[in-house]
């Protein structure tokens, strides 16, 4: 009984794969197997148990070490389709197993080994060698077919999962894009809202001042006497008026390039990715479509001449021009000082007159009427 307890303790201690064997002069390979399938793994564990019994250990004594070995092999891919190659060794002092990428796993370390056990171990080795030499090629072919089928099935499953994940990601991105667009769109007019303007205007400004090829013109548009129109005709009529105004401005700018924003109740902004002359032409077109019932302030970025450091400076210029257009009598557009020459030339070419206002030049559009807008009530002094 004392000897049995001693052997049991020895087996439990030897189940630690970190305690490698002494690979001395008596080392030899007892068996080697591919263990991609569960049946291969079970057969190899049976060989390990048989070798340990040959050395004088009972199956019960070796059971704990075999359970631990099985767990390590499964973690390395055995029994799951991976073509893992394992070898059972006898080194004269230990029975151990090794495989690629792992430390030797010691099964048993017998303290004594009699001649009978050594002879049985030699016969065990010879038997395994004959078995290896006599393996049926047809069985090997079938095993290879099973492994190929397993890999093909696994590949198809992974591809299907990857496709599903990709589709789910695309759908999520579309939902996110739709949510962002909805959050940055004015529900009444369909134009972009103030939140979108505050986010996109600084980016457009930075591109314009860092590259001569990225021109930028800012138009600030204010509907003249909108309060009087709203008070006279009602809020529903006022909403239709705002929608019609937004539609008229959308018809002037380039879809997908320029952007229209509703930044206040009756205030709009247009980011026009073009130089000042085109901005003046667009402003005149807006005035014509809306029967000169709007006032427009215009400012442009010139990377070669401007010393603008912040987008707020460009917006301030456009706002001052808008104020000048209102002071000059409304129904016209005015340009910031850096656009005065452009506006003057445009006025001379079109035969229109330019209103003289402090620090700005205003051009009254004389284009024919293309859209009938509601007639506002006479504005009060407060509206002026």
C-alpha positions in Angstrom: 0.0 0.0 0.0 2.9 2.4 0.8 4.4 1.6 -2.6 1.0 2.4 -4.3 0.7 5.7 -2.5 4.2 6.6 -3.5 3.6 5.8 -7.2 0.3 7.9 -7.1 2.2 10.9 -5.7 4.8 10.5 -8.4 2.2 10.5 -11.2 0.4 13.6 -9.9 3.7 15.5 -9.6 4.7 14.5 -13.1 1.5 15.9 -14.7 3.0 19.4 -14.7 4.2 20.1 -18.3 6.6 22.7 -17.0 8.9 20.0 -15.5 10.6 18.8 -18.7 12.4 15.4 -18.9 16.1 15.0 -18.9 16.8 14.1 -22.6 19.7 11.9 -22.0 21.3 9.2 -24.0 18.5 6.7 -23.6 15.8 8.8 -25.3 13.6 7.2 -28.0 10.3 7.8 -29.8 7.6 5.3 -28.8 4.7 6.6 -31.0 3.8 9.5 -33.2 0.4 10.5 -34.5 -1.6 13.2 -36.2 -4.5 14.1 -34.0 -6.8 16.4 -36.0 -9.9 14.4 -35.2 -11.5 13.4 -31.9 -10.9 9.7 -32.7 -7.2 10.4 -33.4 -6.9 12.1 -30.0 -8.6 9.3 -28.1 -6.4 6.7 -29.8 -3.2 8.6 -28.9 -4.3 9.0 -25.2 -4.9 5.2 -25.2 -1.4 4.7 -26.4 -0.1 6.9 -23.6 -2.1 5.0 -21.1 -0.8 1.6 -22.5 2.8 2.9 -22.3 2.4 4.0 -18.7 0.9 0.6 -17.7 3.8 -1.1 -19.4 6.1 0.8 -17.0 4.2 -0.6 -14.0 1.5 2.1 -13.4 -2.2 1.3 -13.1 -4.8 3.1 -15.4 -6.2 4.8 -12.3 -2.8 6.3 -11.4 -2.2 7.7 -14.9 -5.8 9.0 -15.3 -5.2 12.5 -13.9 -2.1 13.0 -16.0 -4.1 11.9 -19.1 -6.9 14.3 -18.4 -4.4 17.2 -18.1 -2.7 16.1 -21.3 -6.0 15.9 -23.1 -6.8 19.5 -22.1 -3.5 20.8 -23.3 -3.8 19.0 -26.6 -7.3 20.4 -27.2 -6.1 23.8 -26.4 -3.4 23.4 -29.1 -6.2 22.3 -31.6 -6.2 18.6 -31.3 -9.6 17.0 -32.1 -10.9 20.2 -33.7 -9.6 19.7 -37.3 -6.1 21.2 -36.8 -3.5 18.8 -38.2 -1.5 18.6 -34.9 1.4 16.1 -34.8 2.3 14.7 -31.3 5.0 12.3 -30.2 5.3 10.0 -27.2 8.9 9.7 -25.9 10.8 7.6 -23.4 14.0 9.1 -22.1 15.1 6.5 -19.6 13.8 8.6 -16.7 10.4 9.9 -17.9 7.6 9.1 -20.2 6.7 12.4 -21.9 4.8 13.9 -24.9 5.7 16.9 -27.1 4.1 18.8 -30.0 4.9 21.9 -31.9 4.8 25.2 -29.9 4.6 23.5 -26.5 6.9 22.5 -23.7 7.4 18.7 -23.1 4.5 17.2 -21.1 5.7 14.6 -18.6 3.3 11.8 -17.9 5.3 9.7 -15.4 8.7 9.6 -13.8 9.3 6.0 -12.4 12.0 5.9 -9.7 13.0 2.3 -10.6 12.7 0.3 -13.8 13.3 -3.4 -13.8 14.4 -5.5 -16.8 10.9 -6.9 -17.4 9.4 -3.4 -17.8 12.2 -2.4 -20.2 11.5 -5.5 -22.3 7.8 -4.8 -22.4 8.5 -1.2 -23.3 10.7 -2.3 -26.2 8.0 -4.6 -27.5 5.5 -1.8 -27.2 7.8 0.4 -29.4 8.3 -2.3 -32.0 4.6 -2.9 -32.1 3.9 0.8 -32.8 6.5 0.9 -35.5 5.0 -2.1 -37.3 1.5 -0.5 -36.9 2.8 2.7 -38.4 4.4 0.8 -41.4 1.3 -1.3 -42.0 -1.3 1.5 -41.9 -3.8 1.2 -44.7 -3.4 4.0 -47.3 -7.1 3.9 -47.9 -7.7 4.8 -44.2 -5.2 7.7 -44.6 -7.0 8.9 -47.7 -10.4 8.8 -45.9 -8.9 10.7 -43.0 -7.5 13.3 -45.3 -10.9 13.6 -47.0 -12.6 14.2 -43.6 -10.0 16.8 -42.7 -10.5 18.5 -46.0 -14.3 18.5 -45.6 -13.9 19.9 -42.1 -11.7 22.7 -43.3 -14.1 23.5 -46.1 -17.1 23.6 -43.8 -15.2 25.7 -41.4 -14.2 28.1 -44.1 -17.7 28.4 -45.4 -19.1 29.0 -42.0 -16.5 31.7 -41.3 -17.1 33.4 -44.7 -20.9 33.4 -44.0 -20.3 34.9 -40.5 -17.9 37.5 -42.1 -20.5 38.4 -44.7 -23.2 38.7 -42.1 -21.0 41.0 -40.0 -20.1 43.1 -43.0 -23.7 43.5 -44.0 -24.7 44.4 -40.4 -21.9 46.9 -40.3 -23.0 48.5 -43.5 -26.6 48.7 -42.3 -25.4 50.2 -39.0 -23.4 52.8 -40.9 -26.4 53.7 -43.1 -28.5 54.1 -40.0 -25.9 56.3 -38.4 -25.6 58.4 -41.6 -29.4 58.8 -41.7 -29.5 59.7 -38.1 -26.8 62.4 -38.6 -28.6 63.8 -41.7 -31.9 63.9 -39.8 -30.2 65.6 -36.8 -28.6 68.2 -39.1 -31.6 68.9 -41.4 -34.3 71.6 -40.9 -37.6 69.7 -40.9 -39.6 72.6 -42.4 -37.5 73.6 -45.4 -35.3 70.6 -46.0 -32.2 72.8 -45.8 -29.3 72.0 -43.5 -29.8 73.5 -40.0 -27.6 75.7 -37.8 -26.0 72.7 -36.2 -24.7 71.5 -39.5 -23.6 75.0 -40.5 -21.6 75.4 -37.3 -19.8 72.1 -38.0 -19.2 72.4 -41.7 -18.4 76.1 -42.2 -15.1 76.0 -40.2 -14.0 73.0 -42.2 -14.8 74.6 -45.5 -13.0 77.8 -44.4 -9.8 76.0 -43.5 -9.8 74.2 -46.8 -10.2 77.6 -48.6 -7.4 79.4 -46.8 -4.9 76.6 -47.2 -5.4 75.8 -50.9 -5.7 78.4 -53.7 -7.9 75.8 -55.6 -10.6 75.8 -52.9 -12.5 79.0 -53.4 -15.3 79.8 -50.9 -18.0 82.4 -50.9 -20.4 82.9 -48.0 -23.9 84.3 -48.7 -26.1 85.4 -45.9 -29.8 85.7 -47.0 -32.5 87.4 -45.0 -36.2 87.3 -46.1 -37.4 91.0 -46.2 -40.4 91.8 -44.0 -41.0 88.2 -43.1 -42.6 89.1 -39.7 -45.2 91.3 -41.5 -46.0 88.4 -43.9 -46.3 86.0 -41.1 -48.5 88.3 -39.0 -50.7 89.2 -42.0 -51.2 85.7 -43.6 -50.7 83.4 -40.6 -48.0 80.9 -39.6 -49.1 78.2 -42.1 -48.7 80.7 -44.9 -45.4 81.8 -43.4 -44.2 78.2 -43.4 -45.1 77.8 -47.1 -43.2 81.1 -47.8 -40.1 79.7 -46.1 -40.3 76.4 -48.0 -40.7 78.3 -51.3 -37.8 80.5 -50.5 -35.6 77.6 -49.6 -36.7 75.8 -52.8 -35.8 78.9 -54.9 -32.3 79.1 -53.4 -31.8 75.3 -53.9 -32.5 75.8 -57.6 -29.6 78.3 -57.9 -26.8 76.4 -56.1 -25.2 73.1 -57.3 -26.6 70.0 -55.7 -24.0 67.9 -53.9 -21.4 70.7 -54.0 -22.8 73.9 -52.5 -24.9 73.9 -49.3 -28.0 75.8 -48.1 -28.5 76.2 -44.4 -31.4 77.7 -42.4 -29.6 79.4 -39.5 -32.5 81.3 -38.0 -36.2 81.9 -38.3 -36.0 83.8 -41.7 -32.2 83.7 -42.1 -30.3 81.5 -44.5 -26.7 80.9 -45.3 -25.2 79.5 -48.5 -21.7 78.0 -48.7 -20.8 78.5 -52.3 -17.6 76.7 -53.3 -16.7 79.3 -56.0 -15.0 82.6 -56.3 -16.7 86.1 -55.7 -17.8 86.7 -59.3 -19.8 83.5 -59.3 -21.2 84.4 -55.9 -22.4 87.7 -57.3 -24.1 86.0 -60.2 -25.8 83.5 -57.8 -26.9 86.3 -55.6 -28.5 88.2 -58.5 -30.2 84.9 -59.6 -31.7 84.5 -56.1 -33.0 88.0 -56.1 -34.6 87.4 -59.5 -36.3 84.2 -58.5 -37.6 85.8 -55.3 -38.7 89.1 -56.9 -36.1 91.0 -54.9 -37.9 90.2 -51.6 -34.7 89.2 -49.9 -31.5 91.0 -48.8 -28.1 89.2 -49.3 -24.7 89.9 -47.8 -21.7 88.3 -49.6 -18.1 87.7 -48.6 -15.4 85.6 -50.2 -12.1 84.0 -49.3 -9.0 84.8 -51.3 -6.1 82.7 -50.1 -3.6 84.8 -51.9 -4.7 88.2 -50.5 -6.8 87.6 -47.4 -5.4 87.7 -43.9 -8.5 86.0 -42.4 -7.5 83.8 -39.5 -10.9 82.6 -38.4 -14.2 81.7 -40.1 -15.9 84.1 -37.7 -14.1 86.9 -39.5 -15.5 85.9 -42.9 -19.0 85.5 -41.4 -18.7 89.0 -39.8 -17.8 90.5 -43.3 -20.9 88.8 -44.8 -23.1 90.0 -41.9 -21.9 93.6 -42.4 -22.6 93.4 -46.1 -26.1 92.1 -45.3 -26.7 95.0 -43.0 -25.5 97.4 -45.7 -28.0 95.8 -48.2 -30.8 96.4 -45.7 -29.7 99.9 -45.0 -29.6 100.7 -48.7 -33.3 99.8 -49.1 -33.5 95.9 -49.1 -34.3 93.8 -52.1 -30.6 93.8 -53.1 -27.3 92.3 -52.3 -24.1 93.9 -51.0 -20.6 92.6 -50.9 -17.9 92.9 -48.4 -15.0 95.4 -49.2 -12.8 92.7 -50.7 -15.6 92.0 -53.3 -16.3 95.7 -54.2 -14.4 95.6 -57.5 -16.1 92.5 -58.6 -19.5 93.9 -57.9 -18.8 97.2 -59.6 -17.6 95.5 -62.7 -20.8 93.3 -62.7 -23.0 96.3 -62.2 -21.4 98.1 -65.2 -21.7 95.0 -67.4 -25.4 94.5 -66.5 -26.4 98.1 -66.7 -27.6 98.0 -63.1 -26.8 100.7 -60.5 -24.7 100.1 -57.4 -26.0 101.6 -54.2 -23.3 103.4 -52.3 -23.1 102.2 -48.7 -20.3 102.7 -46.1 -17.5 100.2 -46.6 -19.5 98.0 -48.9 -20.8 98.1 -52.5 -24.4 97.0 -53.1 -25.7 95.7 -56.5 -29.4 95.8 -57.2 -30.5 92.9 -59.4 -32.5 93.8 -62.4 -33.3 90.3 -63.6 -36.8 89.5 -64.9 -39.3 87.9 -62.5 -39.4 84.1 -62.6 -41.4 83.3 -59.4 -44.4 84.9 -57.9 -43.9 85.5 -54.1 -46.6 86.6 -51.6 -47.0 90.4 -51.3 -46.1 91.4 -47.7 -48.1 94.0 -45.8 -46.6 97.4 -45.5 -43.8 97.2 -42.9 -43.9 99.2 -39.8 -41.0 101.3 -38.6 -39.9 98.5 -36.3 -39.7 96.1 -39.2 -37.5 98.6 -41.1 
